[in-house]
Each structure stands twice: as structure tokens, then as C-alpha cells.
Amino acid sequence: MPPQLSVVVHGPNTQGHLTALLDSLGAAPAPDIEVIVAAVGDWARETAREHAPGAVLLPLPDGTADAEARTAGAARASGRWLHFVHAKDGLPAGAPALLAARAAELPDTVDVLLFDHVRTTWQTSGAPSYDGRLLARAGRAETALDDLPALLRLTPMLGNRLMRAEHWRTHADALGTDDEVYAAYAALLTAARIACLNHPGFEHRELRPQSVPPRTLDDHLAVLDRYEALLEDTRTRTAPHTVLYHLMVRDSLRTFVRAGMPERDARTFFHRASGAARRWRPEGLRHPAGPEGLRRALLEEDAYARYRALQNANHARRAARAALRAGKRQLRTRALGLQYRRSLARPVDPSLAVFSAYWNRGVACNPAAIAAKLAELAPQIHPVWVVAADRVALLPPGTDHVVPGSRRYWEVLGRAKFLVNNVNFADAVVKRPDAVHVQTHHGTPLKRMGLDQMRYPATAKGLDFAALLARVDKWDYSVSANSHTTRMWERAYPARYVSLDHGYPRNDVFYTATAADIAAIRARLGIAPGRRALLYAPTHRDYEAGWTPRLDLATLAERLGEDTVLLVRAHYFHAGAAPALTGLRRAGRVLDVSAYDPVEELCLAADALITDYSSIMFDYANLDRPVVIHADDWETYVATRGVYFDLMAEAPGPVARTQGELTDILTSEAWRDDEAAKARSVFRRRFCEYDDGRAAERVVRRVFLGEPEEALPPILPVDERTPAPTPQEATAS
């Protein structure tokens, strides 16, 4: 049986990058993937022989063009799908297998599979692309380009798309051109249907500019020629033609402004771009309003001198506005800074506590549970919440709050005895010697955190580790749910704080909630008695710009039947920004609970949890209910983010690597059989170590009331705890 995917590696071993690429392909060989190496030059040939012994090797002479190398590789390929990867580029861990699996699901009516990529330069490694949001909006549905022409806005390169081999052969003249960008566009323009995958399957490496000849006027004019050829190809296709026209005008203006061409070349380019803009402008197309419309009008008029004058005027205007804004900011900053210093000079207020959660999103998580218990045990201490201006309307009635940057914000921060947060306060917040900072955190660490992110620059995203340590040095206490967490925090956030091994206060409700509480939550969610509710709560991927469910939720819901409801909870980074759920909501197939707070109520309402690498699994395990792991990209997640233990070997329940496996688990007894219960028991003992329903009380008594540790309520052993009733128990008549 022929392989599903042929990975065609082509080109010279530029700067030695081919070695790592071939090693990644050989690290996890799959029977449905073949590797073809169209090696250009002696170095590439020797590298392929040493690092890809199982690949098909096609030695090509030095100087062989990329297009010729691609064509030679494709001619030897036997796979149903083709993936062209230049020797200088890379592949994320597990990407070929993931792409092959997705391609295997697609019918022959689909000619192209588009997917995301990461970007690497000589200075950065594995940065997310700008394509993720568009791919997230596109979802997983198959479509014709004329129905979704915005797909032409994806980065035009062959590495971020698979082509059906038969499609390649049918359109070899257009797709085998020397111009890779043209070929990337042509792949879409000639495709009958297109599918998308919001997952990085390719690493595009940008070489240092010094190793590439400087661009000439002819190079810039060639870009115009390319667009004009594409616009000629789409004369009768209104939607793609319009998108390509906008791209041409955008790139023309960007090139003119940013390329730094000599004056003579700039005039020539502007004149050529002006003619193209007039010649290919779609009938009835209107200029956008504002400055952009003016720039386009000047281009079409070939008004070079006026465009330059507009540029100069805009530069002067922006400089003046920036100076004015900077002056105003300086005055306000000085005034607020003076007020803050005055507050810091006054005596600390022992009855004032400042709370914040999730970067000032509102009353939530461990800080909320501590504040609630504080009102019960120490009502003399007044809580004030730091809340972003756009979240104030969502606060519970009567919540005393301050907005960051306001006068009262700096006043309460300067005088409060207690500061409680599940992330860090702003860098400008001073640690008074007589104030107490409590870091509650908001999860048990599976992924690498703090200083351990140094080895993963793509996910650290320029994190200032010195500033991080300065924030950590302000902590007096660090709350922990288990000894694993305590040890990892000591490693990731080394400082002199005291670890409060008391449990996570937000998890107390998993032991204190009553049957009536759970029945009321399910009623609010509209879950009928007797129905099985599955909570799907995936985590955020640092390498994805947007969010698309990694499951085909409509198909999953259909397979699970009418007696099952899916509660879909997007990560809070993406809450309210999950367009892929819109159609499913309208169809009544799932409940989108991304904006539902608190998340603990969703856990109480759910019969089982489906997640990937989210820390919600550690909290949910307190309920002693089934947990199923969907880990379709485990290798990529490990490679890009790093983990503290192998979840595949120590999962709290069955692990599915594909949607098919997940469906089989959920439609059988595997999700709740004896083997699943055994895995969950081991997981609970390790990660629910301190959570017994009295964590908030221990924190309040220790921190706010100053009681010694030996006087605190002892932690109940796991075997002696009684979790909240199950939904079946709560709704039983």
C-alpha cells in the first residue's frame, strides 16, 4: 500500500541546517510516510547518506534550482500527498505524523491542506506565525477558494501546505515554476477544494540577510509581474481576484516605503505599480476611507511627488503627537508616582487586603476562595479587588475595587498589609517590609514555568528573567497543592518565600458542594437530568495565534448520541474568541461555556473531563471522576514548551492520540473501567495531596490571623476524603 505522505526535502545543505531536518524526520519514522531527499551538491548528499539512511536519495549537481529539485523529488514520490520542505527549513516534532493523519481523513475532492507554521531567524527560534487567527476562523471544514478567498492571505510558501500528488501532476506547469510564491498561490487557485489545520506543521527559517544578495529594482519589479500574472489568471473569479488585487496594492506600497530604493529606482517602481493598480482594479471597487484610501488614490494617479510629501507630513505629524503624548504621560506618571510614594510613607493598614486574579480579570480562582473565607473568619479585614476597567461590570454587586493606574489603586497598594494574587502584581509595586505578599498560583505545573522556560525561547516570548526574579523576591508565601508543585516552584521560582503546603483554596468546593448545589448548576447550564455531561477543556498552545477545537465537535457529539452533552471551555486566553463554536452552538450540538465563571462549577456539573495538557486535570481529579486525555500533539507540545513529567506514562485516565481513539474510549466503558479508576487513584494520591476542602481556612488562619502551622486544621488523607456528589447522585429522585 502506498504511503499517505511523501516529504520531499530539497536543496543544498545551507549553513548545515539539513542535518537537524533529517534527524527530526528519522526520530519517529512512520509506515505511512516516506522521505525523498533531492540533495543538491556533495555536502547535502553526504549529509543525507549519514542522517537519512531510510530515505530515497536523489543526488543533484551543485547549482540545481529549487524548482528542478522539487520536480525531481516529486517524480520519485509514491505518496498520496506531497510536502515540499527546503533543506534550510525544519519540521516541528511530530508534525509529519500529524499531517499524514489529517490528510488520511480527506477525500480526493480536496487538493490542498493548509496548516500553520513557526518562524525561526538567526536571532529567534520557533516564533508563532501570523496565520493562526485566519486558520482558526477557517476551522476544519473543507471549502472552495471562491467561498473563502481570505485563504490567499496566508503566508505564500510551499512549506505550509500539502498538495495531493495527483493535483501536483495535473498542474505541474504552474506548480513547478521557479517562483515558489507563485506556485503557492497557484496551488490554491487550481484546487477544487481546500482543507485547513490550525497547527504548526512547518518551521520556516529566515537566513541572515548578509548571506543573501541585496534586492535589486528588477527583484522588486518581479513581484509586480507575479501579481499581474495571478490577476490575469483570476479575471473571471471575482472573489480571489479582489483579494489578490488588495495584496498587490498593499505589497506595492510597503515595498515603496520600506525597501530603501534609490530615488531613481523608487520613481520607476512607483510608476510601474501605479499602472498595475489601474489596470487590475476590480470593477466597482471603492477606495477605503481615511489615509489608506488617500494613499491608494495617489498610487493610481501616479502622483509620486504628492505621495512623498504625504509621507513627510505624516512623519512630522506622528513625531509631534508622540512628543505630546509622552509629555502627558510623564506628567501623569509623576503625579501618580508622588501619590504612591506618599502612601508608602504612611503606616501600613493592617485591616486592608488587596486581591487580584488572572491579570486583573475579576473575582476568581484561589484569591476569590481566600477572600470568601476571610470574610467568614476575619471580617475586620477589608478586601479591595484590582479589576481592569472593561471587567468592572462583571463584578459581584458590592465588590470594592480599584482600576489599575487610578489614584486609589496606588493608594491602596501603598498602604495594604496583605497583597494576594494568582499571578504577579505590576513591576512598579514596591514590597514594603511590613506588607505580606501571597502568591497563590493558578495550577499544578505540567508545563515548564519560570526560569525553566529559558530553554524554550519561543514560548518564553522574550520574558525578562531578571525582572521575573525581582517579582518573585517580593513573595512572602507561595501556596501549593502538592509536594510536586512545591518542588517545581522552588526550582522555577527560587527565592526566600515560605511554601504554604495547604492545598489550593479554589478546590475546597470539590469537597464542600452539596447535591443541591450541583443540581442547581446543571439546571443553570440547561443539562437535563439523566444526560451525561462531558467537559472539554483544552489548554493554550504558545505556538498557536488563535484557537480552534482540536476535535471535530459536531462529529464527536453525533457519535456520542443525544444523551451526551459537550461542555466546551476554551482557555481563558481565548474566551469569547472561539468563532469555531458559533455554528455548533446554533445547531444545539454543544454548550459553549468559555465565558462561564467560575470554572469549578463546570467541573462539578460534568460527569467526566476531556482535556489535553491543561492544569484543570489536577483540580478535577479531586472529584474522583473519570478523566480522558486527548494528546494529538504531545511531541510538539513537549518540544516547544517543555514538561516536568511524562503525562503519557502517568495520565489520570485513558489517553487518546486521535479523535477516533477518543470516540472509542467514550463510546465504550474504557473511560470509567477498572483500569481508568486505578490510574486516577494513583494520580489523585500524587497531585491532590493537600486538597481536602479546608485549604482556604488554613491559608487565612496562617497568613491573616498569624496562627502557627501546628494549630491549623490537619490535612485529611486522600482515602478518608469524601468528594462532592456525582451528577447522578445529585439529580437522583
N, C-alpha and C positions, 0 to 999 in steps of 0.2 A: 504494500500500500504506500503510495507516495506521501512524503511529509506534508504537514499542513503549511509550514512556513520555511521559506528559503531566505536566510540572512546573507545578503551579498555585500561582503566587505571589499572595498575597492580603493585604490590609490597608493601612493608612496608612503613609507613609514616616516611621515613628517614629525620631526622632533622626538621620535621614539614613542609616540602615543599608541602605535599599533599593538605594542606588547600588552598593555593593560586591556585594550579592547578584546583581543583574542583570549586573554586569560579569563575575562569575565564571561565570554561565550562558552569556554570549556569548563567553568566552575560547576555548572549544573546542567549537563547535557540532557536533552530530552529526545525521545524517539521520533517525535513529530516535527523536529526542527533540524534542518541541515544548514551547514555553513559553507559558503563559497567564498574563497579569498582570491580576488583578482588583484594579485600583488604586482605593483609597478616598481621595478628596479630590484637590484640584488638585495638590498637591506630588507625590503618588505618580504621578498621571497624567503630569505633565511629566517626571518622572524616567524613567518607562517609555518615553516617546517618545524621550528622548535616549539612554538606555543599553540599550534592548532593541528596536531597530528591526525585528528579525525576529520579535518575539513577537506573539501575539494580544492586543490591548489591550481591556480591558473597563472603561471609566470608571464609577466608582460614587460616589455622593454622600458627603460627609463624614458620619460617624456610622453608616455601614453596618456592621452587626455582622459579626464574623469568620465565623460560620456562613453568613450570607447571601452573603458574598463567596466562600467556598469553593464553595457550591452554584452560584453564577453561573459560576465558573471551570470547575467540573466539567461543567456543561451544554454548554460550548463545546469541551471537550476531546475529541479523537478518538483518543487513545492507548489501548492495551490495558490499561495500568496508570496509576494516578494517584498523584502525590506532592504532598501539600499542604505548602507552605513559607510561613510567615508572613514578611511584609516585614521584620521586625526581626531575623530569624534568618539563617543562612548555609548554604553548602554547601562542604564541603572540595573541594580541587582534584581534578578527575577523578571525583568521586562520581557525578554523573548518568550518565555513560557506564558506570561500573561497575555501577550499579543496573540500568540498562537491559539490560546484557549478562546479568546474573544472572536478571532477570525473563524474558528471552527463553528461558532454559533450562527454565522452569517450565511444567507443563501447566495446563490450565484447571481442574483439580481443586484447585489451590492458589489461595486467595483473598487471602492476606496474606503479604507478605515483610517480616520484621523484620530490622533491622540496628542497628549501634551508632551512637553519636553522640559528639561532643565538646561540652564545656561552656565557654561564654565569659561572663564577667561584666564589670562596669565596672573590675575590678581584674586579672583574669586572662584569658588567651586560649588557647582550644583545649585545655583540660584533658581527659584521658580521662574517660569516664563510669564509672558503677559497674555497667554492664550487661554489660561484656565477658566476665566469667567465666561468666555464665549462657549467653550466646550461644556461648561456647567449648564448654560442656558440651552444648549442643543440637546443635552441628555443622551440617552442611549438609542433613541428611535432612529430608524432608517429614513432617509429623506432624499428628495431630488434637489440638486443645487438651486434650481429656479425657485424652489419653495423656501430655501434658507440660504440666500446668496451671501449672507454675512460670513459664511464659512470661508469666503475668499479673503477675509481679513486675518485669518490665521497666518502665522509666520510661513512664508512660502519657501519650503525646502523639502527635499525628498525624505529626509530622515524622520519626519514626524507624520508619516503616512505609509500604510501598507497598500500595495496595489495587487489586485487579483492578477495572476500571471497571464491569464487569457486576455485581460484588458490591456496589459502592457504590450503583448504581442500584436493585438489588433491595432493599437495606436502607436506603434514603435517609432514612426517618423516624428511625431510631436513629442513623445515622452523620452526619446533617446537623443534629444538635442544637447549641444554643449552647454546651453544656458539652463542651469538647474532650476532657477527661479521660474523661468518659462515652463519648464517641464512640470514643476509643482502645481502651477496654475492649470496647465493643460490636463493634468490628471483629474482635476475636479470638473473642468469644462466638458470633458469627454465621458465622464462617469454617468451611468444610468441612475444609480442610487449611491448614497454615501452614508456611512455609519460613523459614530463618534465614541470615544472613550476618554473620560476625564481622568487620565492617569499618565504620568510620565513614562514613555517608552523609549526615550532617546535623549542623549546628552550632547548638545551642540557645543563644540569647543571653538572659541574665538582665539586665534593666534595673535601674538603681539604684533602691533602694526609695523614695527621695524622689519619684520620678516616678510612683509607683503609690499610689492611696489606701490608707490603713491598713485592715486587715481588721477587719470587724465581727463581732458574735456571729452575725448572720444568715449571713455568709460561712462561718463555721465549721460552723454547723448544716447548711448546704447540702452540705457534704462528707458528713455523715452521711446526708442524703437521697439523695445519689448512690449511696452504698454500699448503702443499703436497696433502692433500685430495682434495682441489679445483683444483689443477693442474691435478690430476688423473681424475676428472670429466670432464675436458676440453681437454683431449688428442686429440680428433678429431676436435676440434674447434680452428683453428689457431689463429684467432684474439683475442678472450678472453684469450686463453692460454698464448699468448705473453704478454698481459698486466698484467696478474696475476704473471707471472714469474718476470717481472720488479718490481712489487710491492714487491714480496717476497725478491728479492735481495736488494732492497732499504731498506726495513724494517729490514732485517738481519744486514746490515752494520750499520744502525742507532742504532739498539739495542746494537750491539757490542761496538760501540763508546760511546754511551750516558748512558747506563744502569748502569754503575759503578759496574759491577760484580767483585767479587774477581778473582784473576788471574786464579785460577784453574777452576772456572766456565766459565770464558771467553774463555779459551782454549777449553773446552768441547763444548761450544756453537758455536765457530768458526768452529770447526771440523764438527759438525752436519750441519751447514749452508753451508759449503763447499760441502759436499756430496749432499745436496739438489740442490745446484746451478748446479752441474754437471749433476745430474740425470734428471732434468726437463728442461734443456736448450733447447729451440726450435731449430730445425734443421736449419742450415744456419745462425743463429743469430750471428751477429758480435758485438764485444765489441765497445762501443763508443770511440771516440778519447780522448786523454788527460788524466788527473788524474783519472776521473771516470772509464775509461777503464782499467787503471792500477789497481785500487782498485778491480774491478770485477775479473780481471785475478788472482790477488793474492788470492782472496777468493776461486776461483775454484781450484787453486793449493794447497789449504790448507796451505798456506805459512804464518803461524801465526807470526813468528819472523820477517819476512820481512815486514809484514803489520804494526806491531808495530813500526819498525824502520822508515817506511814511515810516520807514524803518528807523531813521534817525530821530524823528519826532517821538516815536513810541519808546525808544531807548531813553530819551531825555525825560519823558513823562514818567516812565517806570522808576527811574532813578530818583526823581523828585518825590514821588509817592512813597517810595521805600524809605527815604530820609525822613519824611513827615511821620510815617507810621513808627519808625524806630524811635523818633523823638517822643511821641506819645507813650510808647511802651516804656521807655526809660523813666518818664515822669511817674507813670502809674506804678512801675516796679519799685521806684524809690519810695513812694508814699506807702505802699503796702509793706515793703521791707522795713521801713521805720516803725510801722504799727506792730509788725511781728516782733521786732527787737524789743519794743516796749512791753509786749505781752510776755516775752521770755524773761524780762527783768522783774516781773511781778511774781508773787508767790504762787506756787502750783496750787491748783484747786483740787483737793482730794476727793471731791464729790462729782468730778466731771470726767466722763469717759467718751472718747471719740471712736466710732466704729466705721469701717468701710469694708466692701467686698467686691471682688472682680472689677477692679479699676473703677470704682465708684458707680456700679450699676444699680445698687439699691440694697434693701434689707434681704440678705441671703446667706446661705452656707453656714460655716462654723461661727462666724461673728454673730449671725442672727440668733442661733441657738444659745450662744453665751449671753447675748443681750436679754433674751427672754428669761433665762434662769436668773440673771442679775436682778431683773425686776421683781422676781419672787423672793430671792434670798438677801438682796441688798438694795432695797428701793430708795435708800438715801443717795445712791449714786445715779446721776442723771446722764443718760446716753444721748449723744448727738451723732447723727449719721452724715458722712460725706457722700453726697449724691450729685452726679452730673446733671446739668440743667435740663437735658432732654429726658431724664428719668424721674424727675420730681413728681410728675403727675401720677406715676405708678406706685408711689409710696403708700403704705397703710395710713389711714386717717390718723392725724395727731402725731405723726413721726417728726420729732425735732431734727432738723437737718441744716446743713450748710452746703453751698455750691462752691466747688474748687475755685480759688482765686479771689473770692469775695473778701470783704473786710472781716466779717465774722468768722470766716474759715480760718484766717490767720490768727484771729484772737483765740478761738477755742484750741487750735493746735498748739499755740504758745503756752496755754495755761493748764491743759488737761493733764491729770495724773496718769490716766490709762489711755493707751492707743492700741486698738485691736484691728487687725487687717488679715485677710487671707492672701494678699499679695503685699507688695511694699508700698509705703507712703512715698510721696514725691521726694526727690533728692534734696530739695531745699528744706525739708522738715528737719529741725535740729533735735538731737537727742539730749534732752535735759537730764542731768544726773539723778534728779528726784522724780522723773517720769518713768513709767513702766510700759514698754512696748511688747505686745504679744503677737507673734506670728502664728496664725492658726493653720496656714496652708489650705489647699483645697483638693487633696487627693493623695493616694498612695502611689509612689513613683514606680512605674514600669519603664517609662522612657527616661533617658538621661536628662539631668537637670543641673542648673548652676554651673560650677566650674567644670563639671563633667561634659558640658557642651563644647568645650574648647576644641575637641577632636572632630566636631561636626559643624563647621563654619556655615554651611548652607542653612541649617536650622537656627543657629545662634543669631544669624542676620545682623552681624556687626555689634553684638552685645558687648558693652563696655564692662569687662570683668572686674576692673579696678573699682568702678562705680558700684557694681553689684556687691562687692565685698564691703564697701563703705556702708551700703544699706543694711547688709547682714549684721554689721557691727553694732547697729542700733537695737537689735533684738535682745530682750531680756529673757523671753521664754519662746520656745518652739513646741507647738502641740503635735503629738504623734499618735497614730492609731495602732501601731505595732512595732516590734523591735526591728523589723526590716526597714521600715520608714525611718526610725531613729538613726540607724546606722548610715542609711543613704543620705539623710540630711547632714549628718556630721561630716560626710565626705564631700558632698556637693556645696555645702554652705559652712565651711569651717569658721567658727567664731566661739565666743565665750558664753553664749546663751545657755540656759538650763532647759533641757528637754522635758516637757510635761508628758510623760507616758501615761496619759489618762484616757485615751480614746478620742475619736472625733465627735464633738458635740452634735453636729448635724445628724449623726447616725443614731442618736438616742431614740428618735421616733420609731425606729425599726423594732424597738422593744416596748415602747410605751403606747403605740397606736392601738386602738380598740377595734373590734369588729364593726361597730357603728361608724367609726372614723373611715374605715376602708370602704364600707358600703356607700358612704356619702361621697367619697372621692370618685368612685366608679360611676355613681349616678351623675355627678357633675360632668364627667367625661362622656356620658351617654353610652356606657358599656352595659348592655342588658345582662341580667342575672343568668348564669349558666354559660356565657360566652367566654372563651379563652382569650385573654389579652396578652400579647407579646410586645414588649418594649424593645424597639430597635434604636440603639443609641451609639452610633459610631463616633470616633474621635476625629480631631482635626489632623490633617496632613500638612506638614510645613511646606511640602513641595507642590501643593495644590492652591491655586489662587481663589477658586470658588468651591462650591460644594455640590456634588451630585450624588444621590444614593448609589452605593456600590452594588446594590441589588436591584433587580427588575421587580419593583414592589408590586406592580399590577399582577404580574405572573405569579409571584410568590403568594399574594393574597388569594388568587384564584385557586392555586394548588392546595392551600390550607383550608379552604372551604368557608362557608357562611358563618360557622360557629366560632371563627377566629377573627379577632380584630388586631390590626397592627398599629401600635402607638409609635410614631416616628419622631424622634427627638434629634434634631441637628445640633451639633456642637455650638456652644454659646457664641463662638466667633462668627457663626453664620446664621444664628437665629433671626428669623424674619427675612432671610435672604436665600430661601430654598425654592426657587421657581419650579424645580422639577416636581415638587409635590402638588402644585396647583391643580393639574388635571386629575390627579388621583384623589384629591380632596373632593373635587366636584363630582367625581364618579362614586364617592362614598366607599372607596376601597380601603382607605387608611385614615387614621386620625393624625393630623399634623399637630404635635404637641411641642413644637420647638420653642414657642413663646410661653409655655405653661410653667409657672413657678408656684411652689418650689418643686424641684425635680424629685425630692424624696417622696412626694405624694404619688408621682408616676410610678416609682418603684413599688410602693405599697399596693397600687392598683393592678400591677402586672403579675401574671401567673409565671412568667419566665422572662429572662433578659437575653437579647441578642446584641452582641457588641463585638468590637474588634480588639482595640488596644486601649480603650477608654478606662480611666480610673473608676468609672461607675461600677465596674465589676467587683471591686473590692468592697464598696459600700453595700451593693445589692446582696453580696454573699452573706451579710448579717441575717437576712431573711430566711436563709436556708432553702431558697427556691432555685429551680434549675437555671443555669447559665449556659448559653451556647456561644462559642467563639466563631466568628466568620473572619478568616485570616487569608484573604486572597492575595495580599501583597506583603506578607510578613518579611520576606527577604529585603524588599525595598525599604520598608519602614526601619528595619534594623540597620541597614547600611546608611540611611540618611539621618536618622535621629539617634540611634543607639538605644540599648535597653539594659536593664540591670539583671534580668534573668530570662531564661528561655520559656516564654509563655506556651510554646508548642509542647513542651515537656511537662509543664506544671500548670496546666489550664484548670479552671474551676468546673469544667464540664467538657462535653464533646467539642471537637474542633472540625470545622468545615473549611476546606480550601477553595471550594467553588460553590456557586448557588445551587447546583444540582445536589451536592453533598448536604448542604444546609436543608434543602427541601426534604431529602430523605430522612434526615435526623428528626425534623419537626413533624413529619407525617408518620413516623413510627414511634416506638416507645424509647428510642435511644436518647432523647432529650431529658428523660426522667427515670431511666432504668437504674439498676443497682450500681453499674459501673460509673454512671454520671454522679450518683449520690456519693460514692466513695471518693471520687476526685474532688467534689465540692467540700466534703468533710475535711480532707487534707488542706485544701485551700483556706477554709474558714479558720482552722486552727492556726495557720501561719499569719494570715492577714487581717483577721478580726480579733486579734489577740486582746486588745484593751477596750473594745466596743461592747458595752454591756447595758447601755441605757442610762448611765449616770455620769457620762463624760463631762457634760456641761456643769454639773454640780461640782465635780472635782476641780475643774478649772476655776470656777467662781470662788470656791472656798479657798483655794491655794493662792490665787493671784489677787483677788479683790478683798477678801476677808483676812488674808495672811495666816490661814491655818496651816500647821505643819503637815508634811506629807503623811506621816503616820496616823494623823487624825482623820484623813479623808476616807470616804467610803471605799472599801476594798473592791478590787476588780473580781467579778464573778467568773469562774472558769467557763469556758465555752460550753462544755457538756451540761452545765447547770442553768444555762440561759433559756428563756422561752421567747422566741421571736414573735412578732405580731401575727395575728391570724392570717391564713391564706385567704385569697378572694373567695374560694369555695366555702370556707368556714364562715367568712364574714357575711356572705349572701345566702347562706342556708336558711331555709324557713324553719 
